[in-house]
Amino acid sequence: VQLAESGGGSVQAGGSLTLSCAASGFGDSNYHSCMGWFRQAPGKARERVSTINSPGRTTYTDSGKGRFTIRKGDAENTIYLQMNNQKPEDTGMYYCAEADPWCNFRLWGQGTKVTVSS
């Protein structure tokens, strides 16, 4: 059972990045009907950035509304986080996470680093 993130990198403020996450090793594809992204900035606690549940309902942190878009991929158990008009405060490690149907998160990937310079 694992989550594999990719797509991190360095961009200047105003730029865009798209993060990808592929979940594998789950025996039941409906077992984790909620997935999401978390961010941990240097010296700060990990915070929830965005979630998407099985019916496709999405949530975003206030700072990401209007700039971030989470979506499911065509491949099963794959999600993406598109980040536009990025700001320096978006900098941090981004972790893909898997949850039960009620979005109680229980498993995180290794993370992918995002750096936004001003």
C-alpha atoms as one frame of an Amber mdcrd trajectory, in Angstrom:
protein
   0.000   0.000   0.000   1.581   3.235  -1.062   1.003   6.714  -2.399   3.450
   8.173  -4.895   3.579  11.910  -5.500   5.296  13.726  -8.328   5.320  17.099
 -10.027   6.946  19.295  -7.423   9.577  21.853  -8.332  10.607  25.474  -8.212
   8.594  28.265  -9.791   8.420  32.006  -9.564   5.430  33.743  -8.076   2.574
  33.751 -10.545   3.637  30.461 -12.054   1.885  27.106 -12.076   2.573  23.528
 -11.071   0.509  20.370 -11.242   1.080  17.660  -8.658   0.170  14.030  -9.296
  -0.550  11.180  -6.924  -0.993   7.512  -7.701  -2.287   5.128  -5.054  -1.460
   1.458  -5.347  -1.695  -1.738  -3.400  -5.227  -1.317  -2.178  -7.272  -4.462
  -2.474 -10.631  -2.733  -2.781 -10.796   0.267  -5.082 -13.671   1.707  -3.053
 -11.855   1.363   0.240 -10.431   4.866   0.083 -13.166   6.964  -1.428 -11.604
  10.213  -0.274  -8.154  11.518  -1.158  -6.424  14.800  -0.712  -3.347  16.983
  -0.478  -1.607  18.319   2.585   1.198  20.859   2.845   3.895  21.324   5.447
   5.789  24.582   5.275   9.201  24.870   6.950   8.764  25.142  10.698   4.998
  24.742  10.541   2.496  21.996  11.133   1.058  20.013   8.254  -2.203  21.476
   6.990  -4.929  20.221   4.715  -4.875  21.907   1.312  -7.575  20.175  -0.695
  -9.733  17.051  -0.703 -11.919  15.176  -3.140 -14.351  12.437  -2.217 -15.881
   9.627  -4.198 -18.783  11.642  -5.678 -16.271  14.331  -6.634 -17.051  16.887
  -3.964 -14.024  19.101  -3.349 -12.744  21.279  -0.538  -9.960  23.858  -0.469
  -8.080  25.833   2.076  -9.026  29.515   1.964  -5.640  30.449   0.520  -6.102
  27.988  -2.333  -9.633  28.864  -3.377  -9.692  30.249  -6.886  -6.088  29.190
  -7.521  -5.972  25.440  -6.842  -7.985  22.706  -8.528  -8.089  19.098  -7.372
  -9.362  16.446  -9.709  -9.377  12.716 -10.269  -7.401  11.228 -13.097  -8.576
   8.826 -15.759  -6.488   6.122 -14.139  -8.058   4.632 -11.057  -6.779   5.913
  -7.737  -4.995   8.890  -9.266  -5.517  12.508  -8.295  -3.998  15.802  -9.334
  -3.603  19.226  -7.782  -3.259  22.070 -10.250  -1.833  25.186  -8.644  -2.058
  28.471 -10.533  -0.909  31.977  -9.702   1.369  30.585  -7.072   2.564  32.612
  -4.114   5.654  32.267  -1.919   3.414  31.075   0.922   2.576  27.997  -1.166
   6.122  26.779  -0.518   6.408  23.476   1.340   6.287  19.717   1.116   3.072
  18.494  -0.433   1.751  15.134   0.632  -0.886  13.043  -1.039  -3.167  11.333
   1.451  -5.781   8.627   1.498  -8.858   8.491   3.690 -11.974   6.548   4.514
 -15.266   7.622   2.897 -15.688  10.293   5.571 -12.330  11.892   4.731 -10.635
  10.737   7.903  -7.074  10.657   6.586  -4.903   7.719   7.561  -2.091   7.311
   5.045   0.319   9.823   3.540   2.900   9.582   0.781   6.542  10.630   0.992
   5.846  14.107  -0.336   6.997  16.296  -3.186   8.668  19.656  -2.617   7.285
  22.905  -3.987   9.255  26.129  -3.832   7.769  29.432  -4.963  10.140  32.370
  -5.154   9.130  36.014  -5.183
